[in-house]
Amino acid sequence: MIPSLTNAPPATPAPTRAQYAMNLLTPGAGLLLIGAWGHGLLFGAVFWVFSLLSVLWIAVIPYEPPPWAVYIVVVLTIAVYVAAQFKLAQTVREQAAAAHAAMRRAALITARRAMASGDPQTALRALEPLQCHLATDLLVAVRAAEALAAAGDHAQARTVWELVLRTDRHGLYRATAHRALVALAGAEPHSGPRQS
């Protein structure tokens, strides 16, 4: 079920161009569109207050406020605008990381339960969205290798166990991988998963 070890794109949704465009037009609007209400409202309100003060002091009553106050308000307006763009990018990264962590946790729980009940095909289907992380997530790779071996796909299981050995810098799964590779070498070779 884990067909390749290629780097497929992650399964987390990316923000749309509209969210970035809205944040460029009105700082805070992009944050509102992705559900960050507090930051969106704060950036929007502060930006509009400073923008209105800038326009008021520059165009409407240019001789009333001292020049240093006008410069400070203009600089603060620009700073809030730039900060809103950085906050949108940071929030998008945090939301993507949280979504991936939740998806990973659910997939690993489903795979563990499926393996415990003797259903490696369900485990492989659960781990399929995480296949692009086999080279970077040892636990996902170990669970995938176990499920592949249980499903009878010894060639893919061997490949994934060898990947675990190459990427496990701290030796957490080294002994497990060696035992599994010895067991796979002793098993009769199969070209693919067992047919039920």
N, CA and C atoms as an extended XYZ file, in Angstrom:
588
Properties=species:S:1:pos:R:3:atomname:S:1:resname:S:1:resid:I:1 pbc="F F F"
N         0.809       -1.193        0.000 N   MET     1
C         0.000        0.000        0.000 CA  MET     1
C         0.855        1.261        0.000 C   MET     1
N         2.032        1.204        0.554 N   ILE     2
C         2.933        2.349        0.505 CA  ILE     2
C         3.736        2.165       -0.787 C   ILE     2
N         3.296        2.737       -1.907 N   PRO     3
C         3.852        2.380       -3.195 CA  PRO     3
C         5.256        2.894       -3.453 C   PRO     3
N         5.625        4.019       -2.882 N   SER     4
C         6.942        4.540       -3.208 CA  SER     4
C         7.502        5.297       -2.022 C   SER     4
N         8.777        5.566       -2.099 N   LEU     5
C         9.442        6.336       -1.058 CA  LEU     5
C         9.740        7.737       -1.571 C   LEU     5
N         8.974        8.201       -2.529 N   THR     6
C         9.198        9.527       -3.089 CA  THR     6
C         8.664       10.577       -2.136 C   THR     6
N         9.080       11.790       -2.347 N   ASN     7
C         8.620       12.889       -1.510 CA  ASN     7
C         7.370       13.498       -2.119 C   ASN     7
N         6.246       12.890       -1.810 N   ALA     8
C         4.958       13.435       -2.242 CA  ALA     8
C         4.654       14.664       -1.401 C   ALA     8
N         3.835       15.579       -1.895 N   PRO     9
C         3.525       16.765       -1.107 CA  PRO     9
C         2.724       16.403        0.136 C   PRO     9
N         2.919       17.149        1.236 N   PRO    10
C         2.164       16.860        2.452 CA  PRO    10
C         0.667       17.029        2.236 C   PRO    10
N        -0.099       16.353        3.073 N   ALA    11
C        -1.546       16.349        2.909 CA  ALA    11
C        -2.225       17.523        3.595 C   ALA    11
N        -1.475       18.486        4.109 N   THR    12
C        -2.084       19.611        4.786 CA  THR    12
C        -2.450       20.686        3.769 C   THR    12
N        -3.625       21.301        3.882 N   PRO    13
C        -4.041       22.292        2.907 CA  PRO    13
C        -3.228       23.572        3.029 C   PRO    13
N        -2.895       24.159        1.901 N   ALA    14
C        -2.160       25.422        1.894 CA  ALA    14
C        -3.155       26.579        1.846 C   ALA    14
N        -2.755       27.741        2.347 N   PRO    15
C        -3.660       28.882        2.262 CA  PRO    15
C        -3.807       29.309        0.802 C   PRO    15
N        -4.922       29.896        0.509 N   THR    16
C        -5.176       30.324       -0.856 CA  THR    16
C        -4.544       31.685       -1.102 C   THR    16
N        -4.426       32.022       -2.378 N   ARG    17
C        -3.902       33.341       -2.730 CA  ARG    17
C        -4.821       34.443       -2.234 C   ARG    17
N        -6.111       34.126       -2.152 N   ALA    18
C        -7.073       35.134       -1.696 CA  ALA    18
C        -6.778       35.562       -0.262 C   ALA    18
N        -6.373       34.618        0.562 N   GLN    19
C        -6.064       34.974        1.952 CA  GLN    19
C        -4.855       35.907        2.022 C   GLN    19
N        -3.831       35.605        1.226 N   TYR    20
C        -2.669       36.483        1.204 CA  TYR    20
C        -3.019       37.841        0.586 C   TYR    20
N        -3.815       37.811       -0.496 N   ALA    21
C        -4.198       39.062       -1.152 CA  ALA    21
C        -5.025       39.945       -0.219 C   ALA    21
N        -5.950       39.335        0.494 N   MET    22
C        -6.764       40.114        1.439 CA  MET    22
C        -5.897       40.718        2.531 C   MET    22
N        -4.891       39.952        2.981 N   ASN    23
C        -4.019       40.470        4.033 CA  ASN    23
C        -3.137       41.597        3.503 C   ASN    23
N        -2.784       41.528        2.206 N   LEU    24
C        -2.009       42.622        1.618 CA  LEU    24
C        -2.855       43.878        1.459 C   LEU    24
N        -4.132       43.707        1.088 N   LEU    25
C        -5.015       44.864        0.911 CA  LEU    25
C        -5.430       45.454        2.251 C   LEU    25
N        -5.785       44.597        3.178 N   THR    26
C        -6.237       45.031        4.496 CA  THR    26
C        -5.548       44.165        5.540 C   THR    26
N        -4.497       44.659        6.154 N   PRO    27
C        -3.795       43.843        7.144 CA  PRO    27
C        -4.755       43.331        8.219 C   PRO    27
N        -4.675       42.044        8.467 N   GLY    28
C        -5.550       41.401        9.435 CA  GLY    28
C        -6.671       40.615        8.781 C   GLY    28
N        -7.044       40.978        7.540 N   ALA    29
C        -8.148       40.283        6.870 CA  ALA    29
C        -7.777       38.847        6.545 C   ALA    29
N        -6.536       38.616        6.120 N   GLY    30
C        -6.095       37.246        5.853 CA  GLY    30
C        -6.106       36.401        7.108 C   GLY    30
N        -5.745       37.014        8.228 N   LEU    31
C        -5.786       36.301        9.511 CA  LEU    31
C        -7.225       35.943        9.880 C   LEU    31
N        -8.151       36.839        9.596 N   LEU    32
C        -9.563       36.541        9.864 CA  LEU    32
C       -10.032       35.379        8.998 C   LEU    32
N        -9.589       35.333        7.736 N   LEU    33
C       -10.016       34.275        6.822 CA  LEU    33
C        -9.520       32.895        7.237 C   LEU    33
N        -8.376       32.824        7.923 N   ILE    34
C        -7.878       31.513        8.358 CA  ILE    34
C        -8.288       31.199        9.793 C   ILE    34
N        -9.110       32.057       10.383 N   GLY    35
C        -9.664       31.753       11.695 CA  GLY    35
C        -8.903       32.321       12.870 C   GLY    35
N        -7.897       33.146       12.635 N   ALA    36
C        -7.144       33.769       13.735 CA  ALA    36
C        -7.823       35.104       14.065 C   ALA    36
N        -8.959       35.017       14.704 N   TRP    37
C        -9.806       36.189       14.934 CA  TRP    37
C        -9.139       37.253       15.801 C   TRP    37
N        -8.530       36.841       16.879 N   GLY    38
C        -7.921       37.815       17.789 CA  GLY    38
C        -6.839       38.632       17.118 C   GLY    38
N        -5.894       37.948       16.490 N   HIS    39
C        -4.812       38.661       15.813 CA  HIS    39
C        -5.320       39.448       14.609 C   HIS    39
N        -6.265       38.878       13.885 N   GLY    40
C        -6.808       39.574       12.724 CA  GLY    40
C        -7.473       40.884       13.099 C   GLY    40
N        -8.311       40.840       14.130 N   LEU    41
C        -8.989       42.065       14.578 CA  LEU    41
C        -8.001       43.075       15.147 C   LEU    41
N        -7.024       42.600       15.895 N   LEU    42
C        -6.033       43.499       16.485 CA  LEU    42
C        -5.223       44.200       15.398 C   LEU    42
N        -4.663       43.428       14.464 N   PHE    43
C        -3.869       44.046       13.402 CA  PHE    43
C        -4.724       44.976       12.551 C   PHE    43
N        -5.946       44.557       12.238 N   GLY    44
C        -6.814       45.400       11.431 CA  GLY    44
C        -7.143       46.718       12.111 C   GLY    44
N        -7.511       46.649       13.379 N   ALA    45
C        -7.895       47.867       14.102 CA  ALA    45
C        -6.704       48.809       14.267 C   ALA    45
N        -5.562       48.274       14.668 N   VAL    46
C        -4.383       49.126       14.876 CA  VAL    46
C        -3.939       49.746       13.553 C   VAL    46
N        -3.944       48.948       12.489 N   PHE    47
C        -3.544       49.492       11.183 CA  PHE    47
C        -4.467       50.621       10.759 C   PHE    47
N        -5.781       50.432       10.890 N   TRP    48
C        -6.701       51.469       10.440 CA  TRP    48
C        -6.632       52.724       11.301 C   TRP    48
N        -6.401       52.571       12.588 N   VAL    49
C        -6.250       53.759       13.447 CA  VAL    49
C        -5.021       54.553       13.012 C   VAL    49
N        -3.874       53.872       12.853 N   PHE    50
C        -2.659       54.573       12.431 CA  PHE    50
C        -2.796       55.132       11.011 C   PHE    50
N        -3.472       54.392       10.133 N   SER    51
C        -3.662       54.881        8.757 CA  SER    51
C        -4.507       56.147        8.743 C   SER    51
N        -5.597       56.134        9.499 N   LEU    52
C        -6.464       57.317        9.545 CA  LEU    52
C        -5.751       58.508       10.156 C   LEU    52
N        -4.959       58.249       11.201 N   LEU    53
C        -4.177       59.356       11.781 CA  LEU    53
C        -3.174       59.895       10.774 C   LEU    53
N        -2.512       59.006       10.035 N   SER    54
C        -1.537       59.445        9.033 CA  SER    54
C        -2.203       60.314        7.977 C   SER    54
N        -3.317       59.851        7.429 N   VAL    55
C        -4.019       60.620        6.397 CA  VAL    55
C        -4.531       61.934        6.971 C   VAL    55
N        -5.085       61.866        8.152 N   LEU    56
C        -5.617       63.077        8.786 CA  LEU    56
C        -4.520       64.102        9.007 C   LEU    56
N        -3.389       63.691        9.544 N   TRP    57
C        -2.312       64.629        9.876 CA  TRP    57
C        -1.521       65.073        8.649 C   TRP    57
N        -1.494       64.266        7.600 N   ILE    58
C        -0.730       64.657        6.410 CA  ILE    58
C        -1.594       65.479        5.457 C   ILE    58
N        -2.823       65.040        5.204 N   ALA    59
C        -3.642       65.666        4.158 CA  ALA    59
C        -4.676       66.653        4.682 C   ALA    59
N        -5.311       66.352        5.810 N   VAL    60
C        -6.438       67.166        6.254 CA  VAL    60
C        -5.968       68.336        7.108 C   VAL    60
N        -5.212       68.061        8.150 N   ILE    61
C        -4.730       69.135        9.027 CA  ILE    61
C        -3.201       69.046        9.148 C   ILE    61
N        -2.491       69.377        8.070 N   PRO    62
C        -1.051       69.146        8.062 CA  PRO    62
C        -0.263       70.026        9.028 C   PRO    62
N        -0.815       71.142        9.490 N   TYR    63
C        -0.025       72.036       10.330 CA  TYR    63
C        -0.298       71.878       11.811 C   TYR    63
N        -1.263       71.052       12.201 N   GLU    64
C        -1.616       70.891       13.607 CA  GLU    64
C        -0.617       70.054       14.413 C   GLU    64
N        -0.351       68.806       14.032 N   PRO    65
C         0.556       67.999       14.852 CA  PRO    65
C         2.015       68.349       14.551 C   PRO    65
N         2.895       68.082       15.506 N   PRO    66
C         4.325       68.309       15.251 CA  PRO    66
C         4.827       67.300       14.208 C   PRO    66
N         5.814       67.674       13.416 N   PRO    67
C         6.300       66.782       12.350 CA  PRO    67
C         6.801       65.434       12.863 C   PRO    67
N         7.422       65.410       14.024 N   TRP    68
C         7.921       64.131       14.549 CA  TRP    68
C         6.776       63.170       14.838 C   TRP    68
N         5.630       63.690       15.262 N   ALA    69
C         4.476       62.834       15.545 CA  ALA    69
C         3.939       62.222       14.252 C   ALA    69
N         3.943       63.006       13.172 N   VAL    70
C         3.483       62.491       11.881 CA  VAL    70
C         4.403       61.368       11.425 C   VAL    70
N         5.720       61.578       11.528 N   TYR    71
C         6.682       60.555       11.123 CA  TYR    71
C         6.520       59.277       11.940 C   TYR    71
N         6.304       59.420       13.229 N   ILE    72
C         6.137       58.246       14.088 CA  ILE    72
C         4.886       57.464       13.694 C   ILE    72
N         3.792       58.173       13.447 N   VAL    73
C         2.546       57.499       13.070 CA  VAL    73
C         2.696       56.806       11.715 C   VAL    73
N         3.365       57.421       10.774 N   VAL    74
C         3.571       56.803        9.464 CA  VAL    74
C         4.442       55.557        9.606 C   VAL    74
N         5.522       55.658       10.390 N   VAL    75
C         6.397       54.501       10.600 CA  VAL    75
C         5.640       53.386       11.309 C   VAL    75
N         4.818       53.714       12.301 N   LEU    76
C         4.026       52.693       12.995 CA  LEU    76
C         3.007       52.043       12.059 C   LEU    76
N         2.426       52.821       11.156 N   THR    77
C         1.480       52.260       10.183 CA  THR    77
C         2.175       51.233        9.299 C   THR    77
N         3.361       51.602        8.813 N   ILE    78
C         4.127       50.678        7.960 CA  ILE    78
C         4.549       49.449        8.758 C   ILE    78
N         4.966       49.648        9.997 N   ALA    79
C         5.400       48.522       10.834 CA  ALA    79
C         4.252       47.551       11.099 C   ALA    79
N         3.063       48.066       11.369 N   VAL    80
C         1.905       47.201       11.604 CA  VAL    80
C         1.551       46.446       10.329 C   VAL    80
N         1.644       47.114        9.185 N   TYR    81
C         1.355       46.464        7.902 CA  TYR    81
C         2.309       45.292        7.669 C   TYR    81
N         3.588       45.516        7.853 N   VAL    82
C         4.586       44.465        7.643 CA  VAL    82
C         4.411       43.351        8.674 C   VAL    82
N         4.179       43.707        9.921 N   ALA    83
C         3.993       42.709       10.978 CA  ALA    83
C         2.778       41.825       10.698 C   ALA    83
N         1.722       42.392       10.123 N   ALA    84
C         0.532       41.594        9.793 CA  ALA    84
C         0.864       40.547        8.742 C   ALA    84
N         1.733       40.890        7.785 N   GLN    85
C         2.115       39.917        6.756 CA  GLN    85
C         2.934       38.776        7.381 C   GLN    85
N         3.872       39.122        8.248 N   PHE    86
C         4.663       38.093        8.923 CA  PHE    86
C         3.801       37.230        9.838 C   PHE    86
N         2.834       37.847       10.515 N   LYS    87
C         1.957       37.085       11.412 CA  LYS    87
C         1.100       36.106       10.628 C   LYS    87
N         0.641       36.496        9.446 N   LEU    88
C        -0.136       35.573        8.617 CA  LEU    88
C         0.710       34.358        8.243 C   LEU    88
N         1.937       34.604        7.797 N   ALA    89
C         2.815       33.491        7.418 CA  ALA    89
C         3.099       32.584        8.612 C   ALA    89
N         3.350       33.166        9.773 N   GLN    90
C         3.613       32.375       10.983 CA  GLN    90
C         2.393       31.561       11.386 C   GLN    90
N         1.221       32.161       11.337 N   THR    91
C        -0.012       31.469       11.717 CA  THR    91
C        -0.312       30.324       10.763 C   THR    91
N        -0.086       30.544        9.472 N   VAL    92
C        -0.302       29.482        8.487 CA  VAL    92
C         0.627       28.305        8.788 C   VAL    92
N         1.903       28.582        9.079 N   ARG    93
C         2.850       27.501        9.416 CA  ARG    93
C         2.407       26.754       10.673 C   ARG    93
N         1.986       27.485       11.695 N   GLU    94
C         1.547       26.844       12.943 CA  GLU    94
C         0.307       25.980       12.716 C   GLU    94
N        -0.648       26.476       11.932 N   GLN    95
C        -1.860       25.696       11.664 CA  GLN    95
C        -1.548       24.449       10.846 C   GLN    95
N        -0.625       24.573        9.879 N   ALA    96
C        -0.240       23.412        9.073 CA  ALA    96
C         0.464       22.375        9.941 C   ALA    96
N         1.329       22.829       10.853 N   ALA    97
C         2.031       21.899       11.738 CA  ALA    97
C         1.047       21.197       12.676 C   ALA    97
N         0.070       21.932       13.195 N   ALA    98
C        -0.924       21.330       14.085 CA  ALA    98
C        -1.802       20.331       13.330 C   ALA    98
N        -2.176       20.662       12.095 N   ALA    99
C        -2.999       19.747       11.291 CA  ALA    99
C        -2.216       18.478       10.965 C   ALA    99
N        -0.938       18.635       10.636 N   HIS   100
C        -0.118       17.454       10.333 CA  HIS   100
C         0.054       16.585       11.577 C   HIS   100
N         0.281       17.210       12.726 N   ALA   101
C         0.455       16.436       13.963 CA  ALA   101
C        -0.815       15.655       14.300 C   ALA   101
N        -1.972       16.266       14.109 N   ALA   102
C        -3.234       15.572       14.386 CA  ALA   102
C        -3.451       14.424       13.409 C   ALA   102
N        -3.146       14.657       12.122 N   MET   103
C        -3.298       13.607       11.124 CA  MET   103
C        -2.323       12.454       11.407 C   MET   103
N        -1.091       12.794       11.773 N   ARG   104
C        -0.077       11.772       12.085 CA  ARG   104
C        -0.514       10.923       13.269 C   ARG   104
N        -0.979       11.601       14.323 N   ARG   105
C        -1.415       10.894       15.531 CA  ARG   105
C        -2.567        9.941       15.215 C   ARG   105
N        -3.555       10.420       14.452 N   ALA   106
C        -4.707        9.578       14.106 CA  ALA   106
C        -4.278        8.389       13.244 C   ALA   106
N        -3.381        8.630       12.292 N   ALA   107
C        -2.927        7.541       11.415 CA  ALA   107
C        -2.156        6.492       12.202 C   ALA   107
N        -1.290        6.934       13.111 N   LEU   108
C        -0.509        5.971       13.899 CA  LEU   108
C        -1.400        5.169       14.850 C   LEU   108
N        -2.402        5.798       15.429 N   ILE   109
C        -3.331        5.085       16.317 CA  ILE   109
C        -4.125        4.051       15.515 C   ILE   109
N        -4.624        4.468       14.346 N   THR   110
C        -5.374        3.535       13.495 CA  THR   110
C        -4.499        2.375       13.062 C   THR   110
N        -3.258        2.666       12.673 N   ALA   111
C        -2.341        1.607       12.238 CA  ALA   111
C        -2.027        0.648       13.387 C   ALA   111
N        -1.801        1.179       14.572 N   ARG   112
C        -1.501        0.317       15.724 CA  ARG   112
C        -2.682       -0.594       16.044 C   ARG   112
N        -3.895       -0.044       16.028 N   ARG   113
C        -5.088       -0.856       16.307 CA  ARG   113
C        -5.303       -1.909       15.223 C   ARG   113
N        -5.072       -1.523       13.968 N   ALA   114
C        -5.245       -2.479       12.869 CA  ALA   114
C        -4.229       -3.610       12.970 C   ALA   114
N        -2.992       -3.298       13.304 N   MET   115
C        -1.967       -4.335       13.442 CA  MET   115
C        -2.285       -5.236       14.630 C   MET   115
N        -2.800       -4.661       15.705 N   ALA   116
C        -3.151       -5.459       16.881 CA  ALA   116
C        -4.296       -6.426       16.560 C   ALA   116
N        -5.168       -6.032       15.643 N   SER   117
C        -6.280       -6.915       15.273 CA  SER   117
C        -5.939       -7.796       14.069 C   SER   117
N        -4.679       -7.722       13.606 N   GLY   118
C        -4.242       -8.591       12.518 CA  GLY   118
C        -4.681       -8.129       11.140 C   GLY   118
N        -4.838       -6.840       10.939 N   ASP   119
C        -5.285       -6.309        9.649 CA  ASP   119
C        -4.237       -5.341        9.090 C   ASP   119
N        -3.162       -5.873        8.481 N   PRO   120
C        -2.101       -4.982        7.995 CA  PRO   120
C        -2.532       -4.100        6.828 C   PRO   120
N        -3.509       -4.519        6.041 N   GLN   121
C        -3.966       -3.693        4.916 CA  GLN   121
C        -4.596       -2.386        5.415 C   GLN   121
N        -5.382       -2.477        6.491 N   THR   122
C        -5.961       -1.259        7.068 CA  THR   122
C        -4.866       -0.369        7.637 C   THR   122
N        -3.858       -0.986        8.246 N   ALA   123
C        -2.729       -0.215        8.775 CA  ALA   123
C        -2.014        0.524        7.647 C   ALA   123
N        -1.812       -0.148        6.525 N   LEU   124
C        -1.142        0.497        5.389 CA  LEU   124
C        -1.972        1.630        4.815 C   LEU   124
N        -3.280        1.421        4.737 N   ARG   125
C        -4.154        2.505        4.252 CA  ARG   125
C        -4.109        3.700        5.195 C   ARG   125
N        -4.031        3.434        6.495 N   ALA   126
C        -3.967        4.534        7.466 CA  ALA   126
C        -2.657        5.300        7.345 C   ALA   126
N        -1.569        4.581        7.037 N   LEU   127
C        -0.248        5.219        6.958 CA  LEU   127
C         0.036        5.858        5.603 C   LEU   127
N        -0.794        5.582        4.617 N   GLU   128
C        -0.545        6.074        3.269 CA  GLU   128
C        -0.387        7.595        3.175 C   GLU   128
N        -1.184        8.408        3.875 N   PRO   129
C        -0.981        9.862        3.779 CA  PRO   129
C         0.367       10.322        4.342 C   PRO   129
N         1.005        9.477        5.128 N   LEU   130
C         2.276        9.853        5.746 CA  LEU   130
C         3.481        9.311        4.999 C   LEU   130
N         3.288        8.719        3.837 N   GLN   131
C         4.394        8.068        3.150 CA  GLN   131
C         5.510        9.029        2.768 C   GLN   131
N         5.197       10.303        2.551 N   CYS   132
C         6.251       11.252        2.198 CA  CYS   132
C         7.157       11.562        3.388 C   CYS   132
N         6.784       11.096        4.573 N   HIS   133
C         7.589       11.352        5.770 CA  HIS   133
C         8.385       10.133        6.219 C   HIS   133
N         8.418        9.089        5.414 N   LEU   134
C         9.135        7.876        5.822 CA  LEU   134
C        10.603        8.150        6.120 C   LEU   134
N        11.228        8.997        5.348 N   ALA   135
C        12.659        9.265        5.533 CA  ALA   135
C        12.933       10.208        6.693 C   ALA   135
N        11.923       10.889        7.195 N   THR   136
C        12.149       11.862        8.263 CA  THR   136
C        11.446       11.514        9.568 C   THR   136
N        10.514       10.587        9.548 N   ASP   137
C         9.754       10.223       10.746 CA  ASP   137
C         9.961        8.728       11.004 C   ASP   137
N        10.839        8.433       11.944 N   LEU   138
C        11.203        7.034       12.194 CA  LEU   138
C        10.019        6.190       12.628 C   LEU   138
N         9.150        6.716       13.479 N   LEU   139
C         8.027        5.916       13.956 CA  LEU   139
C         7.093        5.546       12.797 C   LEU   139
N         6.857        6.467       11.905 N   VAL   140
C         6.021        6.175       10.734 CA  VAL   140
C         6.696        5.108        9.882 C   VAL   140
N         8.004        5.232        9.687 N   ALA   141
C         8.728        4.243        8.878 CA  ALA   141
C         8.675        2.861        9.526 C   ALA   141
N         8.851        2.787       10.840 N   VAL   142
C         8.818        1.499       11.540 CA  VAL   142
C         7.437        0.870       11.415 C   VAL   142
N         6.392        1.662       11.642 N   ARG   143
C         5.035        1.121       11.543 CA  ARG   143
C         4.729        0.672       10.110 C   ARG   143
N         5.193        1.432        9.124 N   ALA   144
C         4.968        1.050        7.731 CA  ALA   144
C         5.710       -0.245        7.401 C   ALA   144
N         6.944       -0.370        7.872 N   ALA   145
C         7.718       -1.586        7.606 CA  ALA   145
C         7.063       -2.796        8.262 C   ALA   145
N         6.577       -2.634        9.488 N   GLU   146
C         5.900       -3.737       10.168 CA  GLU   146
C         4.639       -4.156        9.396 C   GLU   146
N         3.871       -3.162        8.950 N   ALA   147
C         2.636       -3.464        8.225 CA  ALA   147
C         2.939       -4.103        6.871 C   ALA   147
N         3.969       -3.619        6.188 N   LEU   148
C         4.343       -4.206        4.906 CA  LEU   148
C         4.780       -5.659        5.075 C   LEU   148
N         5.571       -5.926        6.103 N   ALA   149
C         6.014       -7.302        6.356 CA  ALA   149
C         4.821       -8.192        6.689 C   ALA   149
N         3.906       -7.690        7.518 N   ALA   150
C         2.735       -8.488        7.885 CA  ALA   150
C         1.826       -8.732        6.682 C   ALA   150
N         1.817       -7.783        5.736 N   ALA   151
C         0.995       -7.944        4.540 CA  ALA   151
C         1.669       -8.843        3.509 C   ALA   151
N         2.912       -9.199        3.760 N   GLY   152
C         3.611      -10.099        2.848 CA  GLY   152
C         4.422       -9.405        1.775 C   GLY   152
N         4.498       -8.088        1.790 N   ASP   153
C         5.294       -7.343        0.807 CA  ASP   153
C         6.710       -7.202        1.354 C   ASP   153
N         7.457       -8.285        1.270 N   HIS   154
C         8.777       -8.341        1.905 CA  HIS   154
C         9.783       -7.413        1.241 C   HIS   154
N         9.686       -7.216       -0.071 N   ALA   155
C        10.634       -6.339       -0.751 CA  ALA   155
C        10.488       -4.898       -0.267 C   ALA   155
N         9.254       -4.416       -0.209 N   GLN   156
C         9.032       -3.049        0.288 CA  GLN   156
C         9.377       -2.951        1.771 C   GLN   156
N         9.038       -3.970        2.542 N   ALA   157
C         9.360       -3.954        3.970 CA  ALA   157
C        10.874       -3.873        4.157 C   ALA   157
N        11.612       -4.658        3.392 N   ARG   158
C        13.080       -4.629        3.476 CA  ARG   158
C        13.606       -3.232        3.139 C   ARG   158
N        13.048       -2.622        2.102 N   THR   159
C        13.472       -1.273        1.701 CA  THR   159
C        13.231       -0.266        2.823 C   THR   159
N        12.071       -0.355        3.452 N   VAL   160
C        11.749        0.592        4.521 CA  VAL   160
C        12.605        0.322        5.757 C   VAL   160
N        12.842       -0.954        6.093 N   TRP   161
C        13.716       -1.259        7.244 CA  TRP   161
C        15.138       -0.750        6.988 C   TRP   161
N        15.617       -0.875        5.753 N   GLU   162
C        16.947       -0.344        5.428 CA  GLU   162
C        16.968        1.173        5.541 C   GLU   162
N        15.865        1.807        5.164 N   LEU   163
C        15.743        3.251        5.340 CA  LEU   163
C        15.795        3.618        6.823 C   LEU   163
N        15.136        2.829        7.653 N   VAL   164
C        15.177        3.069        9.104 CA  VAL   164
C        16.612        2.987        9.600 C   VAL   164
N        17.354        1.992        9.159 N   LEU   165
C        18.752        1.850        9.589 CA  LEU   165
C        19.599        3.047        9.150 C   LEU   165
N        19.357        3.556        7.951 N   ARG   166
C        20.137        4.696        7.465 CA  ARG   166
C        19.800        5.996        8.183 C   ARG   166
N        18.553        6.159        8.564 N   THR   167
C        18.139        7.456        9.123 CA  THR   167
C        18.080        7.486       10.645 C   THR   167
N        18.200        6.348       11.295 N   ASP   168
C        18.119        6.298       12.763 CA  ASP   168
C        19.487        6.647       13.363 C   ASP   168
N        19.744        7.936       13.527 N   ARG   169
C        21.044        8.397       14.019 CA  ARG   169
C        21.294        8.045       15.477 C   ARG   169
N        20.245        7.912       16.250 N   HIS   170
C        20.406        7.650       17.680 CA  HIS   170
C        20.230        6.183       18.044 C   HIS   170
N        19.965        5.356       17.087 N   GLY   171
C        19.867        3.919       17.323 CA  GLY   171
C        18.609        3.468       18.046 C   GLY   171
N        17.551        4.267       18.002 N   LEU   172
C        16.317        3.919       18.712 CA  LEU   172
C        15.689        2.632       18.186 C   LEU   172
N        15.716        2.446       16.865 N   TYR   173
C        15.065        1.295       16.251 CA  TYR   173
C        16.061        0.367       15.546 C   TYR   173
N        17.343        0.565       15.788 N   ARG   174
C        18.362       -0.205       15.081 CA  ARG   174
C        18.230       -1.700       15.340 C   ARG   174
N        18.086       -2.094       16.596 N   ALA   175
C        17.972       -3.520       16.929 CA  ALA   175
C        16.693       -4.112       16.329 C   ALA   175
N        15.606       -3.372       16.406 N   THR   176
C        14.342       -3.834       15.825 CA  THR   176
C        14.485       -4.017       14.317 C   THR   176
N        15.141       -3.071       13.662 N   ALA   177
C        15.317       -3.154       12.214 CA  ALA   177
C        16.201       -4.348       11.839 C   ALA   177
N        17.278       -4.572       12.598 N   HIS   178
C        18.151       -5.723       12.307 CA  HIS   178
C        17.394       -7.045       12.462 C   HIS   178
N        16.620       -7.163       13.552 N   ARG   179
C        15.833       -8.385       13.759 CA  ARG   179
C        14.826       -8.592       12.631 C   ARG   179
N        14.188       -7.521       12.213 N   ALA   180
C        13.197       -7.623       11.140 CA  ALA   180
C        13.862       -8.005        9.818 C   ALA   180
N        15.022       -7.441        9.536 N   LEU   181
C        15.713       -7.783        8.292 CA  LEU   181
C        16.172       -9.237        8.286 C   LEU   181
N        16.611       -9.742        9.452 N   VAL   182
C        16.988      -11.157        9.552 CA  VAL   182
C        15.757      -12.032        9.332 C   VAL   182
N        14.643      -11.645        9.934 N   ALA   183
C        13.409      -12.419        9.766 CA  ALA   183
C        12.948      -12.388        8.306 C   ALA   183
N        13.083      -11.247        7.654 N   LEU   184
C        12.686      -11.150        6.246 CA  LEU   184
C        13.624      -11.971        5.354 C   LEU   184
N        14.894      -12.014        5.710 N   ALA   185
C        15.838      -12.809        4.921 CA  ALA   185
C        15.523      -14.299        5.045 C   ALA   185
N        15.024      -14.723        6.205 N   GLY   186
C        14.667      -16.120        6.415 CA  GLY   186
C        13.332      -16.490        5.818 C   GLY   186
N        12.497      -15.480        5.568 N   ALA   187
C        11.169      -15.759        5.004 CA  ALA   187
C        11.304      -15.999        3.510 C   ALA   187
N        10.332      -16.686        2.955 N   GLU   188
C        10.390      -16.941        1.515 CA  GLU   188
C        10.083      -15.641        0.792 C   GLU   188
N        10.821      -15.304       -0.262 N   PRO   189
C        10.630      -14.015       -0.939 CA  PRO   189
C         9.292      -13.957       -1.657 C   PRO   189
N         8.680      -12.800       -1.535 N   HIS   190
C         7.415      -12.527       -2.226 CA  HIS   190
C         7.604      -11.310       -3.091 C   HIS   190
N         7.032      -11.318       -4.249 N   SER   191
C         7.159      -10.151       -5.139 CA  SER   191
C         6.176       -9.050       -4.771 C   SER   191
N         5.183       -9.376       -4.017 N   GLY   192
C         4.194       -8.361       -3.661 CA  GLY   192
C         3.412       -8.797       -2.451 C   GLY   192
N         2.371       -8.045       -2.099 N   PRO   193
C         1.578       -8.407       -0.926 CA  PRO   193
C         0.814       -9.709       -1.149 C   PRO   193
N         0.565      -10.397       -0.038 N   ARG   194
C        -0.210      -11.648       -0.080 CA  ARG   194
C        -1.600      -11.395       -0.587 C   ARG   194
N        -2.090      -12.287       -1.402 N   GLN   195
C        -3.470      -12.190       -1.889 CA  GLN   195
C        -4.379      -12.946       -0.932 C   GLN   195
N        -5.457      -12.291       -0.517 N   SER   196
C        -6.394      -12.945        0.422 CA  SER   196
C        -7.584      -13.453       -0.326 C   SER   196
